[in-house]
C-alpha cells in the first residue's frame, strides 16, 4: 500500500477548508490530513462531523493549532509537525478572511480593513509558507497551493464589480464592499508567482486556485452569497483535491479555476 500523502490545510475546520479536508477523505488515495485551525476545540468538532459524513474513510486527521497572524503560533505548529511527522507533501494555504463588511458596519477603520486583510491573507500566508518549506522539501512530490479569491484585475477592469454603477458625488452609497479582500488576494497571486520562482529548482509544484464564489461564513455574508450565484463550498473542495492529485500539473505557476486557467 502506498504511503499516505501528508497534507496540511490551514483554516481547515470550517467553510472551504472543511470541504477541502472532506474531499481528501473521500478520495481513493490515502491521506494523513493535518487540519490547521486557530481553535483546537472547533477542529475536533469538525473532525467528529467529518467522521459522520465520511464514515468509510480511514485516513488519519490530526489537529494543528495555528493562527497565521502569529509568528509564535506558526513556529509552534512547525515544531509539532516536524517532531511528529517530519515532512509534509502538500501545503494548502486556505486560511483567510475579509474585513470589508466590518468596515461598512463601522466596526473597524478603513485602514484596519486593509491592513488586517493583508496581514492575514498575504503576510500570514507568506510567513507560514516560509516556515514550513523545509518540511515540504522533504517530500518526493511536493505541492503548494494558494487559495485565491475575487482577484481578477482583467475581469474587474472589463466588467465585474459586485456593486452596480455608482452615481456622481461623495460619499458613494456603497452597500456591499470587497475591495480590501480583493486587493489582498491579488497580492496573494503575486506571492504565488514568487514562490513558484523560488522553488522551481526544488521540483515544487505551485498554483493559485480560484474556487469561485462559494457559500461560506467569509465576512459574515453567508445569507447574501446565494443571491450572488454562490455555490456550495464542496465545489471548491473538489477542485482543490483535483489540483493536489495532479489534474492541473500542466498549469503550474498559474491561477486555475473551475474552467481552466483564470486570467489575472
NUBA-845005 format. One record per residue (C-alpha): x negated, y negated, z negated; residue in three letters; residue number from 1. Coordinates in steps of 0.2 Angstrom, whole numbers, m for minus. Example, Ala and Ser with C-alpha at 12.3 -4.5 7.8 and 13.67 -1.06 7.14 Angstrom:
residues 2
       u       v       w   res     n
     m62      22     m39   Ala     1
     m68       5     m36   Ser     2
***
This chain:
residues 264
       u       v       w   res     n
       0       0       0   Unk     1
      m6     m17       4   Unk     2
     m11     m29     m10   Unk     3
       2     m42     m14   Unk     4
      m1     m59      m7   Unk     5
      m3     m71     m21   Unk     6
       7     m87     m18   Unk     7
       8    m102     m29   Unk     8
      24    m113     m26   Unk     9
      24    m129     m35   Unk    10
      41    m136     m41   Unk    11
      47    m118     m39   Unk    12
      61    m117     m52   Unk    13
      74    m127     m43   Unk    14
      81    m133     m26   Unk    15
      70    m129     m11   Unk    16
      56    m122     m22   Unk    17
      68    m109     m29   Unk    18
      73    m104     m12   Unk    19
      55    m103      m6   Unk    20
      52     m91     m20   Unk    21
      68     m81     m16   Unk    22
      64     m80       2   Unk    23
      47     m72      m3   Unk    24
      56     m60     m15   Unk    25
      67     m55       0   Unk    26
      53     m51      11   Unk    27
      47     m34      16   Unk    28
      29     m39      12   Unk    29
      23     m38      m6   Unk    30
      20     m54     m16   Unk    31
      14     m60     m33   Unk    32
      23     m76     m35   Unk    33
      16     m90     m46   Unk    34
      31    m101     m50   Unk    35
      24    m119     m54   Unk    36
      36    m128     m65   Unk    37
      35    m143     m77   Unk    38
      46    m133     m89   Unk    39
      42    m115     m94   Unk    40
      60    m113    m100   Unk    41
      68    m119     m84   Unk    42
      56    m107     m74   Unk    43
      61     m92     m85   Unk    44
      79     m96     m82   Unk    45
      76     m97     m64   Unk    46
      67     m81     m63   Unk    47
      81     m72     m73   Unk    48
      93     m79     m60   Unk    49
      82     m73     m46   Unk    50
      81     m56     m53   Unk    51
     100     m55     m52   Unk    52
     101     m62     m35   Unk    53
      87     m51     m28   Unk    54
      89     m35     m39   Unk    55
      79     m24     m27   Unk    56
      64     m35     m27   Unk    57
      49     m28     m37   Unk    58
      37     m42     m34   Unk    59
      29     m50     m49   Unk    60
      33     m68     m54   Unk    61
      23     m77     m66   Unk    62
      26     m95     m73   Unk    63
      13    m108     m71   Unk    64
      17    m123     m81   Unk    65
      11    m138     m71   Unk    66
      15    m156     m69   Unk    67
       7    m163     m53   Unk    68
       6    m180     m60   Unk    69
      m5    m175     m74   Unk    70
     m23    m171     m71   Unk    71
     m24    m161     m88   Unk    72
      m9    m151     m83   Unk    73
     m16    m147     m66   Unk    74
     m33    m141     m74   Unk    75
     m24    m130     m87   Unk    76
     m14    m122     m73   Unk    77
     m30    m119     m63   Unk    78
     m39    m111     m78   Unk    79
     m24    m100     m81   Unk    80
     m23     m94     m63   Unk    81
     m42     m92     m62   Unk    82
     m43     m82     m78   Unk    83
     m28     m71     m75   Unk    84
     m29     m68     m56   Unk    85
     m45     m76     m49   Unk    86
     m38     m81     m32   Unk    87
     m23     m87     m23   Unk    88
     m19     m83      m4   Unk    89
      m5     m96      m2   Unk    90
      m3    m113      m9   Unk    91
      14    m121      m6   Unk    92
      14    m139     m11   Unk    93
      33    m141     m14   Unk    94
      34    m152     m29   Unk    95
      40    m169     m25   Unk    96
      53    m182     m28   Unk    97
      62    m199     m23   Unk    98
      64    m214     m34   Unk    99
      74    m225     m22   Unk   100
      91    m221     m29   Unk   101
      84    m225     m46   Unk   102
      78    m242     m39   Unk   103
      96    m246     m32   Unk   104
     103    m241     m48   Unk   105
      92    m254     m57   Unk   106
      83    m240     m67   Unk   107
      66    m243     m60   Unk   108
      57    m258     m52   Unk   109
      54    m259     m33   Unk   110
      35    m257     m37   Unk   111
      38    m242     m48   Unk   112
      49    m234     m34   Unk   113
      34    m234     m23   Unk   114
      20    m230     m35   Unk   115
      30    m216     m43   Unk   116
      33    m208     m26   Unk   117
      15    m209     m21   Unk   118
       9    m203     m37   Unk   119
      20    m188     m37   Unk   120
      21    m184     m18   Unk   121
       4    m189     m12   Unk   122
      m9    m192     m26   Unk   123
      m2    m177     m37   Unk   124
      m2    m165     m22   Unk   125
     m19    m170     m17   Unk   126
     m27    m168     m35   Unk   127
     m18    m151     m36   Unk   128
     m24    m145     m19   Unk   129
     m42    m151     m23   Unk   130
     m42    m142     m40   Unk   131
     m35    m125     m33   Unk   132
     m45    m125     m16   Unk   133
     m59    m114     m24   Unk   134
     m46    m101     m28   Unk   135
     m39    m102     m11   Unk   136
     m56    m100      m3   Unk   137
     m57     m83     m11   Unk   138
     m43     m76       0   Unk   139
     m46     m66      16   Unk   140
     m31     m75      24   Unk   141
     m29     m92      15   Unk   142
     m14    m103      19   Unk   143
     m10    m121      14   Unk   144
       7    m128      16   Unk   145
      13    m146      13   Unk   146
      32    m148      12   Unk   147
      36    m165      20   Unk   148
      52    m174      22   Unk   149
      60    m188      31   Unk   150
      43    m194      38   Unk   151
      45    m196      57   Unk   152
      39    m213      62   Unk   153
      43    m209      81   Unk   154
      61    m204      77   Unk   155
      64    m218      65   Unk   156
      57    m231      77   Unk   157
      69    m224      91   Unk   158
      85    m220      82   Unk   159
      86    m213      65   Unk   160
      89    m223      49   Unk   161
     101    m217      35   Unk   162
     110    m233      35   Unk   163
     120    m242      48   Unk   164
     113    m258      56   Unk   165
     112    m272      43   Unk   166
     118    m290      45   Unk   167
     108    m305      45   Unk   168
     104    m314      29   Unk   169
      97    m309      12   Unk   170
      99    m299       1   Unk   171
     104    m285      13   Unk   172
     119    m274       7   Unk   173
     109    m258       6   Unk   174
     119    m244      m2   Unk   175
     108    m229       2   Unk   176
      89    m230       2   Unk   177
      75    m218       6   Unk   178
      60    m230      11   Unk   179
      49    m226      m4   Unk   180
      51    m207      m2   Unk   181
      49    m208      17   Unk   182
      33    m219      16   Unk   183
      25    m206       4   Unk   184
      30    m191      14   Unk   185
      22    m200      30   Unk   186
       6    m202      19   Unk   187
       8    m183      14   Unk   188
       6    m179      33   Unk   189
     m10    m189      34   Unk   190
     m16    m179      19   Unk   191
     m12    m163      28   Unk   192
     m22    m169      43   Unk   193
     m37    m172      31   Unk   194
     m36    m155      23   Unk   195
     m34    m147      39   Unk   196
     m51    m155      45   Unk   197
     m60    m151      28   Unk   198
     m55    m133      28   Unk   199
     m56    m128      46   Unk   200
     m73    m120      45   Unk   201
     m67    m110      30   Unk   202
     m53    m102      40   Unk   203
     m39    m110      30   Unk   204
     m23    m112      40   Unk   205
     m14    m129      36   Unk   206
       3    m136      40   Unk   207
      16    m149      35   Unk   208
      33    m141      35   Unk   209
      48    m151      39   Unk   210
      63    m141      32   Unk   211
      76    m154      37   Unk   212
      90    m162      26   Unk   213
      95    m150      13   Unk   214
     107    m150      m1   Unk   215
      97    m151     m17   Unk   216
      95    m162     m33   Unk   217
      82    m173     m25   Unk   218
      85    m190     m31   Unk   219
     102    m185     m39   Unk   220
     111    m186     m22   Unk   221
     117    m168     m21   Unk   222
     135    m174     m19   Unk   223
     131    m186      m4   Unk   224
     120    m175       6   Unk   225
     133    m163      13   Unk   226
     141    m178      22   Unk   227
     124    m182      30   Unk   228
     124    m165      38   Unk   229
     113    m157      24   Unk   230
     111    m138      25   Unk   231
     109    m125      11   Unk   232
      91    m125       4   Unk   233
      89    m107       9   Unk   234
      87    m113      27   Unk   235
      71    m122      21   Unk   236
      65    m107      11   Unk   237
      66     m95      26   Unk   238
      57    m107      37   Unk   239
      43    m109      24   Unk   240
      42     m90      22   Unk   241
      40     m88      41   Unk   242
      25    m100      41   Unk   243
      17     m90      26   Unk   244
      20     m74      36   Unk   245
      12     m80      52   Unk   246
      26     m87      63   Unk   247
      18    m104      66   Unk   248
      m1     m98      67   Unk   249
      m2    m106      84   Unk   250
       3    m123      76   Unk   251
     m10    m126      63   Unk   252
     m13    m144      59   Unk   253
       5    m149      65   Unk   254
      21    m153      57   Unk   255
      33    m139      60   Unk   256
      51    m138      58   Unk   257
      67    m128      62   Unk   258
      65    m132      81   Unk   259
      46    m130      83   Unk   260
      33    m144      82   Unk   261
      40    m160      75   Unk   262
      35    m177      81   Unk   263
      25    m189      70   Unk   264
***
